[in-house]
């Protein structure tokens, strides 16, 4: 049976909101954020430790930290190899539609958020910085769609994919950054079909590159 708390925390890790070395908030605070009891949270954290996502450290500077993620990514790759196209198709459907709505509904505040995210992508000097800027950009588009259900679907779709920050970073200095600029330009211009098309090209690039990585890891 799936565990919604495990899915929520692992989804944050998959999307890059939490990355290697990050410390989770204290149990009381995290339980309040997620709206669950501490016992239920503790059960989920233990499951995530068993799956290799988290490691517990004792002492004054202790807590639960995100691991380097090699083991959980390998397990995800093996589990997902035959389902990757379905997961990417889901992301393609919801993010392209979010772009269409955003091109018509975006506000100045929305555009400013997207522009700041692209500027952060361009200035990023580490994989972690690039990943967080990428998360911010896609979230800004989802918010600009003006549809809370669609924004939640975008978040879920991105959480189902698990792309190591280093892999994203390797693409970030070239084609991926150019993709983001094209998407932003189309949304700025109110060009719904162009925005959706640019997002589709971006996600299809992810399908090809992540597919190659998943097959390599799953077969090793």
Backbone as ProteinMPNN parsed JSONL, in Angstrom:
{"seq_chain_A": "XXXXXXXXXXXXXXXXXXXXXXXXXXXXXXXXXXXXXXXXXXXXXXXXXXXXXXXXXXXXXXXXXXXXXXXXXXXXXXXXXXXXXXXXXXXXXXXXXXXXXXXXXXXXXXXXXXXXXXXXXXXXXXXXXXXXXXXXXXXXXXXXXXXXXXXXXXXXXXXXXXXXXXXXXXXXXXXXXXXXXXXXXXXXXXXXXXXXXXXXXXXXXXXXXXXXXXXXXXXX", "coords_chain_A": {"N_chain_A": [[0.847, -1.191, 0.0], [0.525, 2.218, -0.806], [2.157, 5.004, 0.737], [1.141, 8.091, 1.636], [2.662, 10.076, 2.935], [5.304, 9.246, 2.64], [5.367, 9.399, -0.152], [5.017, 12.147, -0.523], [7.358, 13.287, 0.644], [9.423, 11.924, -0.733], [8.725, 12.782, -3.266], [9.356, 15.508, -3.113], [12.091, 15.275, -2.987], [12.623, 14.03, -5.447], [11.792, 16.06, -7.202], [13.697, 17.918, -6.633], [13.468, 19.788, -4.678], [14.402, 19.149, -2.222], [17.714, 18.224, -1.655], [20.824, 16.303, -1.995], [22.512, 16.123, 1.104], [20.903, 17.991, 2.346], [19.211, 18.974, 5.284], [16.406, 17.695, 6.945], [13.52, 19.354, 8.337], [12.931, 19.54, 11.946], [11.123, 16.827, 13.541], [8.651, 17.577, 14.781], [8.067, 20.042, 13.552], [8.036, 19.305, 10.816], [5.972, 17.431, 10.785], [3.82, 19.091, 11.376], [3.851, 20.727, 9.095], [3.102, 18.867, 7.147], [0.694, 18.03, 8.066], [0.221, 15.729, 9.62], [0.378, 13.141, 12.157], [3.071, 12.819, 14.557], [3.842, 10.197, 14.941], [2.972, 8.957, 12.588], [4.506, 10.349, 10.749], [7.079, 9.597, 11.599], [7.079, 6.885, 10.959], [7.031, 7.058, 8.161], [9.492, 8.331, 7.712], [11.303, 6.41, 8.588], [10.835, 4.454, 6.671], [11.784, 5.793, 4.414], [14.455, 6.024, 5.112], [15.15, 3.319, 5.055], [14.889, 2.878, 2.343], [17.003, 4.292, 1.38], [16.932, 7.027, 0.946], [17.24, 8.817, 3.033], [19.405, 9.584, 5.818], [20.044, 9.092, 9.236], [21.529, 11.106, 11.706], [23.266, 11.428, 14.742], [23.646, 13.531, 17.686], [24.545, 16.989, 18.508], [24.482, 18.379, 16.097], [22.942, 16.777, 14.629], [20.271, 14.898, 13.014], [17.931, 14.234, 10.353], [19.102, 13.59, 7.14], [19.272, 14.174, 3.6], [20.493, 11.708, 1.447], [23.239, 10.904, -0.845], [21.807, 9.775, -2.835], [22.257, 7.733, -4.696], [21.581, 4.989, -4.366], [18.666, 4.99, -4.017], [17.994, 6.134, -6.507], [18.913, 4.199, -8.32], [17.235, 2.072, -7.618], [14.765, 3.221, -8.235], [15.113, 3.56, -10.991], [15.262, 0.88, -11.874], [12.725, 0.032, -11.173], [11.139, 1.663, -12.704], [11.756, 1.549, -15.365], [10.12, 0.339, -17.361], [7.923, 1.929, -17.225], [8.496, 4.507, -17.733], [7.859, 6.023, -20.039], [5.075, 6.369, -19.752], [5.003, 7.954, -17.443], [6.369, 10.247, -18.314], [4.646, 11.015, -20.372], [2.426, 11.809, -18.885], [3.487, 14.039, -17.541], [3.998, 15.605, -19.791], [1.406, 16.116, -20.752], [0.176, 17.636, -18.653], [1.95, 19.792, -18.145], [2.24, 21.072, -20.6], [-0.358, 21.98, -21.029], [-0.553, 23.671, -18.843], [1.217, 25.641, -19.674], [-0.195, 26.702, -21.851], [-2.479, 27.855, -20.606], [-1.117, 29.647, -18.951], [0.044, 31.44, -20.738], [-2.08, 33.048, -21.416], [-3.139, 33.87, -18.998], [-1.216, 34.837, -17.269], [0.191, 37.05, -14.858], [1.829, 40.2, -14.13], [3.327, 39.73, -11.859], [3.611, 36.943, -11.995], [5.147, 36.7, -14.363], [7.444, 38.075, -13.589], [8.395, 36.313, -11.639], [9.014, 34.072, -13.213], [11.0, 35.171, -14.87], [12.986, 35.809, -12.996], [13.649, 33.233, -12.194], [14.735, 32.131, -14.558], [16.935, 33.805, -14.816], [18.34, 32.968, -12.567], [18.864, 30.347, -13.357], [20.648, 30.848, -15.422], [22.75, 31.971, -14.02], [23.568, 30.013, -12.311], [25.97, 28.117, -10.504], [26.413, 25.644, -9.548], [25.251, 22.192, -9.541], [23.121, 21.934, -7.7], [22.149, 24.588, -7.368], [21.237, 25.055, -9.951], [19.229, 23.126, -10.178], [17.346, 23.926, -8.234], [16.566, 26.397, -9.273], [15.383, 25.539, -11.633], [13.204, 24.057, -10.627], [11.804, 26.2, -9.48], [11.134, 27.72, -11.744], [9.382, 26.028, -13.26], [7.383, 25.683, -11.37], [6.448, 28.294, -11.184], [5.231, 28.647, -13.663], [3.156, 26.787, -13.423], [1.668, 27.941, -11.333], [0.938, 30.306, -12.585], [-0.907, 29.37, -14.361], [-3.337, 29.571, -13.198], [-4.99, 27.637, -12.198], [-5.669, 25.622, -9.633], [-5.931, 22.836, -9.374], [-4.689, 21.906, -11.687], [-2.109, 22.882, -11.221], [-1.437, 21.336, -9.004], [-1.39, 18.852, -10.249], [0.782, 19.181, -11.975], [2.83, 19.382, -10.098], [2.684, 16.81, -8.99], [3.279, 15.242, -11.268], [5.922, 16.017, -11.821], [7.083, 15.118, -9.503], [6.97, 12.383, -9.796], [8.921, 11.769, -11.617], [12.446, 11.226, -11.5], [15.221, 12.819, -11.519], [18.622, 12.995, -11.449], [20.469, 15.677, -9.988], [23.011, 16.274, -11.035], [22.864, 15.304, -13.653], [20.929, 16.975, -14.79], [22.26, 19.379, -14.559], [24.424, 19.039, -16.288], [23.195, 19.306, -18.726], [22.317, 21.829, -18.475], [23.845, 24.055, -19.215], [23.516, 24.428, -21.87], [21.353, 23.247, -24.072], [19.096, 22.901, -22.367], [18.842, 25.3, -20.893], [18.364, 27.047, -23.002], [15.901, 26.046, -23.821], [14.25, 26.801, -21.647], [14.311, 29.57, -21.915], [13.0, 29.908, -24.351], [10.436, 28.963, -23.721], [9.682, 30.846, -21.755], [9.763, 33.219, -23.319], [7.658, 32.774, -25.122], [5.45, 32.638, -23.39], [5.562, 35.206, -22.315], [4.888, 36.614, -24.611], [2.271, 35.922, -24.938], [1.706, 33.707, -26.474], [0.174, 30.955, -26.791], [0.181, 28.371, -28.066], [2.808, 28.25, -28.995], [4.203, 28.359, -26.592], [3.373, 25.967, -25.374], [4.388, 24.189, -27.265], [7.158, 24.644, -27.055], [7.553, 23.791, -24.436], [6.854, 21.114, -24.773], [8.933, 20.226, -26.457], [11.051, 20.533, -24.696], [10.402, 18.704, -22.652], [10.375, 16.324, -24.098], [13.052, 16.127, -24.703], [14.023, 15.597, -22.174], [12.82, 13.089, -21.845], [14.257, 11.504, -23.691], [16.955, 11.753, -22.778], [16.872, 11.126, -20.026], [15.777, 8.612, -20.26], [17.856, 7.174, -21.482], [19.728, 7.22, -19.399], [18.299, 5.888, -17.355], [17.955, 3.313, -18.472], [20.626, 2.557, -18.602], [21.428, 2.541, -15.889], [19.563, 0.743, -14.834], [20.293, -1.623, -16.021], [22.732, -2.184, -15.024]], "CA_chain_A": [[0.0, 0.0, 0.0], [1.322, 3.428, -0.864], [2.136, 5.847, 1.923], [1.136, 9.468, 1.129], [3.737, 10.876, 3.526], [6.51, 8.831, 1.916], [5.272, 9.94, -1.513], [5.214, 13.594, -0.47], [8.766, 13.614, 0.905], [10.235, 11.446, -1.863], [8.433, 13.669, -4.39], [10.162, 16.722, -2.948], [13.466, 14.912, -3.346], [12.657, 13.809, -6.896], [11.697, 17.345, -7.899], [14.878, 18.712, -6.341], [13.23, 20.746, -3.6], [15.372, 18.681, -1.234], [18.818, 17.592, -2.373], [21.85, 15.655, -1.172], [23.083, 16.913, 2.188], [19.916, 18.841, 3.012], [18.67, 18.483, 6.55], [14.97, 17.843, 7.088], [13.108, 20.061, 9.556], [12.644, 18.663, 13.09], [9.901, 16.042, 13.363], [7.452, 18.326, 15.167], [7.817, 21.046, 12.517], [7.694, 18.642, 9.562], [4.641, 16.842, 10.954], [2.854, 20.183, 11.255], [3.813, 21.113, 7.682], [2.419, 17.843, 6.363], [-0.617, 17.779, 8.628], [0.126, 14.342, 10.082], [0.897, 12.929, 13.505], [4.501, 12.516, 14.592], [4.008, 8.747, 14.77], [2.835, 8.647, 11.161], [5.689, 10.897, 10.094], [8.241, 8.777, 11.946], [6.965, 5.669, 10.163], [7.44, 7.392, 6.796], [10.922, 8.63, 7.707], [12.009, 5.137, 8.695], [10.735, 3.818, 5.359], [12.679, 6.511, 3.506], [15.809, 5.612, 5.48], [15.346, 1.955, 4.548], [15.019, 2.95, 0.884], [18.242, 4.977, 1.038], [16.754, 8.46, 0.688], [17.627, 9.603, 4.201], [20.283, 8.987, 6.813], [19.9, 9.756, 10.531], [22.789, 11.383, 12.386], [23.059, 11.796, 16.14], [24.47, 14.613, 18.199], [24.016, 18.354, 18.494], [24.25, 18.798, 14.712], [22.321, 15.64, 13.976], [18.968, 15.025, 12.369], [17.816, 13.394, 9.162], [19.673, 14.267, 5.983], [19.13, 13.514, 2.307], [21.734, 11.043, 1.038], [23.685, 11.209, -2.211], [20.686, 9.292, -3.648], [22.624, 6.74, -5.708], [20.812, 3.756, -4.172], [17.252, 5.132, -4.389], [17.834, 6.353, -7.95], [19.071, 2.907, -8.988], [16.009, 1.306, -7.372], [13.719, 3.87, -9.033], [15.361, 3.254, -12.402], [14.885, -0.515, -12.115], [11.276, -0.08, -11.008], [10.434, 2.568, -13.599], [12.229, 1.421, -16.742], [9.02, 0.023, -18.27], [6.833, 2.884, -17.027], [9.0, 5.866, -17.896], [7.106, 6.747, -21.061], [3.785, 6.77, -19.191], [5.233, 9.061, -16.511], [6.697, 11.438, -19.107], [3.417, 11.422, -21.061], [1.615, 12.537, -17.907], [4.093, 15.36, -17.375], [3.806, 16.316, -21.053], [0.021, 16.569, -20.835], [-0.19, 18.677, -17.694], [2.791, 20.991, -18.232], [1.93, 21.801, -21.834], [-1.605, 22.707, -20.798], [-0.24, 24.779, -17.938], [1.809, 26.711, -20.495], [-1.257, 27.349, -22.63], [-3.229, 28.739, -19.711], [-0.235, 30.706, -18.445], [0.251, 32.449, -21.783], [-3.24, 33.936, -21.422], [-3.569, 34.279, -17.662], [-0.105, 35.27, -16.423], [0.22, 38.427, -14.376], [3.175, 40.747, -14.051], [4.005, 39.018, -10.771], [3.982, 35.631, -12.53], [6.253, 36.861, -15.307], [8.641, 38.436, -12.825], [8.893, 35.085, -11.007], [9.648, 33.257, -14.264], [12.24, 35.827, -15.308], [13.999, 35.626, -11.947], [14.08, 31.839, -12.231], [15.629, 31.953, -15.706], [18.194, 34.482, -14.469], [19.046, 32.068, -11.642], [19.372, 29.235, -14.164], [21.806, 31.328, -16.175], [23.843, 32.309, -13.094], [23.867, 28.878, -11.431], [27.353, 27.645, -10.578], [26.449, 24.273, -9.034], [24.043, 21.433, -9.897], [22.044, 22.224, -6.747], [21.582, 25.889, -7.709], [20.494, 24.927, -11.198], [18.026, 22.333, -9.945], [16.373, 24.732, -7.504], [16.038, 27.389, -10.205], [14.507, 24.802, -12.542], [11.976, 23.803, -9.868], [11.109, 27.473, -9.321], [10.585, 28.129, -13.047], [8.22, 25.212, -13.606], [6.331, 25.99, -10.398], [5.887, 29.601, -11.53], [4.3, 28.434, -14.778], [1.979, 26.092, -12.892], [0.889, 28.931, -10.584], [0.393, 31.266, -13.55], [-2.033, 28.768, -15.084], [-4.548, 30.0, -12.533], [-5.829, 26.478, -11.891], [-5.007, 24.925, -8.535], [-5.884, 21.395, -9.644], [-3.647, 21.682, -12.682], [-0.823, 23.108, -10.561], [-1.168, 20.142, -8.193], [-1.044, 17.772, -11.176], [2.154, 19.445, -12.42], [3.712, 19.009, -8.984], [2.693, 15.346, -8.908], [3.975, 14.693, -12.435], [7.352, 16.248, -11.655], [7.536, 14.285, -8.397], [7.09, 10.988, -10.224], [10.217, 11.642, -12.298], [13.575, 11.335, -10.569], [16.345, 13.169, -12.367], [19.737, 13.463, -10.62], [20.845, 17.075, -10.234], [24.189, 16.345, -11.885], [22.454, 15.1, -15.036], [20.26, 18.202, -15.207], [23.298, 20.403, -14.635], [25.229, 18.811, -17.492], [22.451, 19.842, -19.858], [21.867, 23.17, -18.171], [24.627, 25.12, -19.829], [23.24, 24.512, -23.308], [20.008, 23.114, -24.62], [18.036, 23.046, -21.365], [18.678, 26.718, -20.62], [17.715, 27.618, -24.182], [14.496, 25.628, -23.757], [13.548, 27.638, -20.681], [14.167, 30.913, -22.477], [11.956, 29.846, -25.381], [9.149, 28.854, -23.031], [9.411, 32.148, -21.152], [9.467, 34.19, -24.37], [6.323, 32.524, -25.663], [4.465, 33.034, -22.381], [5.584, 36.672, -22.28], [4.207, 37.112, -25.8], [0.895, 35.457, -25.005], [1.616, 32.721, -27.554], [-0.136, 29.726, -26.071], [0.638, 27.171, -28.781], [4.275, 28.26, -29.021], [4.663, 28.017, -25.248], [3.157, 24.533, -25.2], [5.327, 23.484, -28.138], [8.5, 24.737, -26.478], [7.564, 22.904, -23.278], [6.862, 19.74, -25.277], [10.298, 19.923, -26.912], [11.875, 20.436, -23.484], [10.101, 17.448, -21.955], [10.813, 15.213, -24.947], [14.498, 16.02, -24.517], [14.167, 14.888, -20.908], [12.456, 11.69, -22.079], [15.375, 10.819, -24.357], [18.181, 11.73, -21.983], [16.639, 10.371, -18.797], [15.581, 7.239, -20.692], [19.175, 6.583, -21.67], [20.315, 7.043, -18.076], [17.535, 4.858, -16.641], [18.304, 2.008, -19.037], [22.001, 2.218, -18.225], [21.465, 2.225, -14.467], [18.735, -0.433, -14.569], [20.945, -2.824, -16.551], [24.051, -2.347, -14.411]], "C_chain_A": [[0.893, 1.256, 0.0], [1.142, 4.238, 0.411], [2.208, 7.299, 1.458], [2.259, 10.33, 1.694], [5.069, 10.529, 2.87], [6.515, 9.444, 0.518], [5.516, 11.445, -1.533], [6.688, 13.94, -0.29], [9.649, 13.134, -0.232], [9.974, 12.298, -3.1], [9.218, 14.959, -4.313], [11.621, 16.456, -3.327], [13.584, 14.717, -4.848], [12.633, 15.129, -7.662], [12.921, 18.215, -7.664], [14.658, 19.772, -5.289], [14.099, 20.424, -2.395], [16.466, 17.95, -1.991], [19.84, 16.996, -1.437], [22.463, 16.605, -0.146], [22.1, 17.802, 2.904], [19.401, 18.167, 4.284], [17.167, 18.72, 6.592], [14.649, 18.657, 8.335], [12.904, 19.067, 10.7], [11.278, 17.988, 12.922], [8.644, 16.844, 13.674], [7.077, 19.324, 14.071], [7.363, 20.393, 11.215], [6.305, 18.014, 9.638], [3.561, 17.914, 10.814], [2.72, 20.638, 9.805], [2.958, 20.16, 6.864], [1.032, 17.512, 6.888], [-0.83, 16.344, 9.075], [0.668, 14.254, 11.504], [2.392, 12.624, 13.44], [4.743, 11.022, 14.425], [3.929, 8.364, 13.291], [4.039, 9.168, 10.383], [6.894, 10.014, 10.353], [8.244, 7.467, 11.149], [7.436, 5.917, 8.727], [8.94, 7.649, 6.715], [11.749, 7.35, 7.796], [11.966, 4.381, 7.368], [11.681, 4.472, 4.358], [14.145, 6.216, 3.836], [16.107, 4.223, 4.924], [15.544, 1.938, 3.038], [16.248, 3.737, 0.43], [18.116, 6.451, 0.735], [17.338, 9.317, 1.808], [18.615, 8.832, 5.063], [20.119, 9.788, 8.105], [21.269, 9.918, 11.171], [22.481, 11.877, 13.791], [23.932, 12.995, 16.519], [23.817, 15.97, 18.032], [23.71, 18.847, 17.093], [23.575, 17.69, 13.92], [20.953, 15.962, 13.399], [18.892, 14.038, 11.227], [18.233, 14.198, 7.944], [19.401, 13.457, 4.719], [20.487, 12.938, 1.914], [22.186, 11.524, -0.342], [22.745, 10.62, -3.26], [21.042, 8.255, -4.707], [21.765, 5.484, -5.586], [19.336, 3.937, -4.521], [17.051, 5.411, -5.872], [17.964, 5.036, -8.709], [17.815, 2.059, -8.823], [14.858, 1.882, -8.186], [13.882, 3.531, -10.51], [14.928, 1.829, -12.741], [13.367, -0.678, -12.088], [10.519, 0.631, -12.122], [10.766, 2.355, -15.071], [11.09, 1.182, -17.734], [7.87, 1.018, -18.188], [7.244, 4.317, -17.349], [8.201, 6.652, -18.928], [5.743, 7.2, -20.544], [3.939, 7.967, -18.256], [5.529, 10.345, -17.274], [5.472, 11.929, -19.864], [2.512, 12.238, -20.139], [2.174, 13.944, -17.706], [3.875, 16.212, -18.63], [2.401, 16.911, -21.115], [-0.236, 17.751, -19.906], [0.66, 19.934, -17.849], [2.543, 21.771, -19.516], [0.629, 22.58, -21.681], [-1.393, 23.867, -19.846], [0.369, 25.945, -18.702], [0.742, 27.451, -21.301], [-2.062, 28.317, -21.76], [-2.373, 29.922, -19.267], [-0.032, 31.818, -19.463], [-0.897, 33.457, -21.821], [-3.533, 34.555, -20.06], [-2.462, 34.892, -16.812], [-0.236, 36.742, -16.069], [1.664, 38.933, -14.412], [3.978, 40.031, -12.965], [4.467, 37.643, -11.244], [5.191, 35.741, -13.455], [7.544, 37.223, -14.59], [9.25, 37.2, -12.166], [9.594, 34.194, -12.027], [10.974, 33.862, -14.708], [13.347, 35.671, -14.268], [14.531, 34.191, -11.963], [15.033, 31.583, -13.389], [16.963, 32.639, -15.452], [19.011, 33.621, -13.511], [19.599, 30.852, -12.378], [20.667, 29.645, -14.858], [23.011, 31.555, -15.264], [24.284, 31.128, -12.244], [25.299, 28.39, -11.628], [27.511, 26.234, -10.022], [25.205, 23.534, -9.509], [22.866, 21.758, -8.995], [21.364, 23.549, -7.075], [20.74, 25.798, -8.972], [19.18, 24.194, -10.967], [16.952, 23.154, -9.236], [15.764, 25.812, -8.401], [15.075, 26.746, -11.2], [13.165, 24.521, -11.873], [11.145, 25.084, -9.77], [10.443, 27.913, -10.626], [9.316, 27.346, -13.377], [7.063, 25.449, -12.641], [5.667, 27.322, -10.727], [4.91, 29.491, -12.693], [3.018, 27.782, -14.28], [1.077, 27.069, -12.136], [0.209, 29.908, -11.539], [-0.755, 30.692, -14.368], [-3.362, 29.175, -14.472], [-5.484, 28.872, -12.156], [-5.124, 25.639, -10.833], [-4.899, 23.428, -8.777], [-4.8, 21.069, -10.66], [-2.269, 21.879, -12.069], [-0.448, 21.915, -9.695], [-0.772, 18.967, -9.071], [0.374, 17.938, -11.708], [3.137, 19.021, -11.338], [3.818, 17.489, -8.868], [3.49, 14.741, -10.059], [5.485, 14.856, -12.3], [7.915, 15.405, -10.519], [7.688, 12.827, -8.764], [8.38, 10.741, -10.988], [11.331, 11.9, -11.286], [14.808, 11.556, -11.432], [17.487, 13.696, -11.506], [20.164, 14.879, -11.005], [22.048, 17.193, -11.156], [23.833, 16.189, -13.358], [21.785, 16.355, -15.583], [21.28, 19.313, -15.432], [24.12, 20.259, -15.909], [24.534, 19.339, -18.732], [22.212, 21.336, -19.72], [22.605, 24.276, -18.879], [24.339, 25.282, -21.318], [21.774, 24.434, -23.619], [18.913, 23.355, -23.589], [17.782, 24.512, -21.039], [17.986, 27.41, -21.789], [16.235, 27.263, -24.216], [13.7, 26.545, -22.83], [13.333, 29.056, -21.22], [13.084, 30.956, -23.552], [10.567, 29.783, -24.749], [8.753, 30.207, -22.443], [9.016, 33.166, -22.215], [8.069, 34.015, -24.935], [5.235, 32.928, -24.669], [4.405, 34.553, -22.271], [4.783, 37.258, -23.438], [2.767, 36.669, -25.928], [0.659, 34.42, -26.079], [1.421, 31.323, -26.958], [0.406, 28.482, -26.768], [2.165, 27.104, -28.82], [4.84, 27.885, -27.656], [4.52, 26.522, -24.996], [4.123, 23.73, -26.047], [6.739, 23.5, -27.596], [8.61, 23.846, -25.245], [7.605, 21.441, -23.728], [8.263, 19.34, -25.74], [11.219, 19.708, -25.718], [11.655, 19.095, -22.785], [10.506, 16.24, -22.784], [12.334, 15.035, -24.879], [14.799, 15.273, -23.215], [13.86, 13.408, -21.079], [13.64, 10.922, -22.67], [16.573, 10.668, -23.428], [18.01, 10.948, -20.686], [16.415, 8.894, -19.127], [16.9, 6.508, -20.882], [19.824, 6.29, -20.323], [19.612, 5.917, -17.318], [17.888, 3.479, -17.16], [19.707, 1.591, -18.643], [22.079, 1.793, -16.77], [20.708, 0.927, -14.18], [19.42, -1.722, -15.016], [22.289, -3.105, -15.893], [23.98, -3.258, -13.189]], "O_chain_A": [[1.886, 1.326, 0.724], [0.107, 4.164, 1.073], [3.24, 7.712, 0.93], [2.758, 11.221, 1.006], [5.87, 11.417, 2.577], [7.54, 9.946, 0.057], [6.149, 11.961, -2.454], [7.211, 14.798, -1.0], [10.544, 13.864, -0.661], [10.883, 12.521, -3.9], [9.698, 15.457, -5.331], [12.29, 17.307, -3.911], [14.543, 15.187, -5.46], [13.357, 15.302, -8.643], [13.16, 19.157, -8.419], [15.551, 20.577, -5.024], [14.484, 21.316, -1.639], [16.177, 17.142, -2.873], [19.743, 17.159, -0.22], [22.873, 17.72, -0.467], [22.416, 18.327, 3.972], [19.191, 16.955, 4.332], [16.704, 19.825, 6.307], [15.424, 18.652, 9.291], [12.724, 17.875, 10.452], [10.393, 18.514, 12.246], [7.676, 16.799, 12.915], [5.907, 19.438, 13.705], [6.421, 20.864, 10.578], [5.548, 18.059, 8.668], [2.516, 17.676, 10.209], [1.615, 20.904, 9.333], [2.189, 20.582, 6.0], [0.275, 16.794, 6.235], [-1.924, 15.799, 8.93], [1.329, 15.172, 11.99], [2.91, 12.223, 12.398], [5.744, 10.621, 13.831], [4.716, 7.552, 12.806], [4.53, 8.507, 9.468], [7.652, 9.711, 9.431], [9.299, 7.002, 10.718], [8.147, 5.095, 8.148], [9.59, 7.231, 5.757], [12.785, 7.232, 7.142], [12.945, 3.741, 6.983], [12.306, 3.787, 3.548], [14.983, 6.165, 2.936], [17.188, 3.98, 4.388], [16.27, 1.096, 2.51], [16.509, 3.84, -0.768], [19.086, 7.076, 0.307], [17.863, 10.403, 1.563], [18.66, 7.602, 5.043], [20.061, 11.017, 8.073], [22.074, 8.986, 11.179], [21.547, 12.652, 13.998], [24.824, 13.405, 15.776], [22.714, 16.099, 17.502], [22.789, 19.641, 16.903], [23.63, 17.668, 12.69], [20.539, 17.118, 13.31], [19.697, 13.11, 11.143], [17.787, 15.327, 7.737], [19.312, 12.23, 4.754], [21.51, 13.61, 2.038], [21.592, 12.431, -0.925], [22.87, 10.93, -4.445], [20.199, 7.927, -5.543], [21.274, 4.97, -6.59], [18.789, 3.115, -5.256], [16.053, 4.98, -6.449], [17.203, 4.785, -9.643], [17.375, 1.403, -9.768], [14.066, 1.136, -8.761], [12.902, 3.248, -11.199], [14.301, 1.597, -13.774], [12.799, -1.43, -12.88], [9.395, 0.255, -12.452], [10.11, 2.934, -15.937], [11.088, 1.754, -18.824], [6.942, 0.959, -18.994], [6.432, 5.236, -17.248], [7.898, 7.825, -18.712], [5.299, 8.303, -20.865], [3.116, 8.882, -18.268], [5.01, 11.408, -16.933], [5.273, 13.138, -19.99], [1.911, 13.229, -20.556], [1.426, 14.922, -17.703], [3.598, 17.407, -18.53], [2.229, 18.072, -21.485], [-0.804, 18.759, -20.328], [0.142, 21.04, -17.698], [2.627, 22.999, -19.521], [0.524, 23.713, -22.15], [-1.986, 24.931, -20.019], [0.072, 27.104, -18.414], [0.776, 28.676, -21.415], [-2.293, 29.463, -22.146], [-2.846, 31.058, -19.215], [0.055, 32.992, -19.104], [-0.697, 34.603, -22.222], [-4.109, 35.639, -19.979], [-2.741, 35.418, -15.735], [-0.704, 37.56, -16.861], [2.593, 38.177, -14.693], [5.167, 39.76, -13.137], [5.581, 37.221, -10.936], [6.141, 34.967, -13.342], [8.616, 36.732, -14.946], [10.472, 37.048, -12.134], [10.648, 33.627, -11.739], [11.956, 33.145, -14.9], [14.503, 35.431, -14.614], [15.725, 33.966, -11.767], [16.036, 30.889, -13.221], [18.011, 32.115, -15.829], [20.235, 33.55, -13.627], [20.688, 30.376, -12.055], [21.644, 28.897, -14.881], [24.154, 31.359, -15.677], [25.278, 31.228, -11.524], [25.78, 28.264, -12.754], [28.613, 25.686, -10.022], [24.205, 24.167, -9.847], [21.733, 21.849, -9.465], [20.136, 23.631, -7.062], [19.663, 26.389, -9.056], [18.14, 24.589, -11.494], [15.777, 23.085, -9.598], [14.573, 26.106, -8.296], [14.064, 27.346, -11.565], [12.112, 24.722, -12.477], [9.928, 25.056, -9.955], [9.32, 28.419, -10.615], [8.294, 27.935, -13.732], [5.9, 25.42, -13.042], [4.454, 27.466, -10.568], [3.879, 30.164, -12.708], [1.92, 28.181, -14.67], [-0.144, 27.027, -12.285], [-0.944, 30.29, -11.335], [-1.499, 31.442, -15.001], [-4.396, 29.132, -15.138], [-6.646, 29.112, -11.828], [-4.099, 25.017, -11.11], [-3.892, 22.813, -8.426], [-4.08, 20.081, -10.517], [-1.349, 21.118, -12.368], [0.717, 21.521, -9.647], [0.084, 18.169, -8.69], [1.093, 16.953, -11.877], [4.15, 18.381, -11.621], [4.906, 16.948, -8.673], [4.288, 13.827, -9.849], [6.242, 13.942, -12.626], [9.082, 15.015, -10.553], [8.447, 12.101, -8.122], [8.881, 9.616, -11.006], [11.176, 12.683, -10.349], [15.367, 10.618, -12.0], [17.342, 14.749, -10.885], [20.215, 15.231, -12.183], [22.11, 18.111, -11.975], [24.416, 16.852, -14.216], [22.047, 16.754, -16.717], [21.17, 20.088, -16.381], [24.473, 21.258, -16.537], [25.189, 19.769, -19.681], [21.94, 22.029, -20.7], [22.036, 25.34, -19.121], [24.873, 26.19, -21.955], [21.033, 25.404, -23.46], [17.892, 23.961, -23.915], [16.629, 24.927, -20.921], [17.12, 28.262, -21.586], [15.406, 28.089, -24.597], [12.615, 27.008, -23.181], [12.284, 29.659, -20.996], [12.339, 31.93, -23.648], [9.641, 30.465, -25.189], [7.62, 30.657, -22.615], [8.043, 33.899, -22.039], [7.374, 34.996, -25.199], [4.216, 33.496, -25.06], [3.322, 35.125, -22.149], [4.09, 38.263, -23.281], [2.101, 36.996, -26.911], [-0.466, 34.262, -26.552], [2.384, 30.614, -26.666], [1.023, 27.632, -26.126], [2.745, 26.026, -28.692], [5.842, 27.175, -27.57], [5.432, 25.884, -24.47], [4.628, 22.699, -25.602], [7.446, 22.494, -27.664], [9.643, 23.213, -25.028], [8.31, 20.626, -23.133], [8.723, 18.237, -25.446], [12.062, 18.811, -25.727], [12.611, 18.434, -22.377], [10.938, 15.231, -22.228], [12.837, 13.916, -24.987], [15.7, 14.436, -23.155], [14.559, 12.561, -20.523], [13.98, 9.832, -22.21], [17.139, 9.582, -23.306], [18.9, 10.194, -20.291], [16.817, 8.02, -18.358], [17.039, 5.351, -20.484], [20.407, 5.222, -20.133], [20.274, 5.08, -16.704], [18.101, 2.561, -16.368], [19.96, 0.415, -18.38], [22.723, 0.794, -16.448], [21.157, 0.108, -13.378], [19.163, -2.789, -14.459], [22.916, -4.13, -16.16], [24.999, -3.508, -12.545]]}, "name": "protein", "num_of_chains": 1, "seq": "XXXXXXXXXXXXXXXXXXXXXXXXXXXXXXXXXXXXXXXXXXXXXXXXXXXXXXXXXXXXXXXXXXXXXXXXXXXXXXXXXXXXXXXXXXXXXXXXXXXXXXXXXXXXXXXXXXXXXXXXXXXXXXXXXXXXXXXXXXXXXXXXXXXXXXXXXXXXXXXXXXXXXXXXXXXXXXXXXXXXXXXXXXXXXXXXXXXXXXXXXXXXXXXXXXXXXXXXXXXX"}
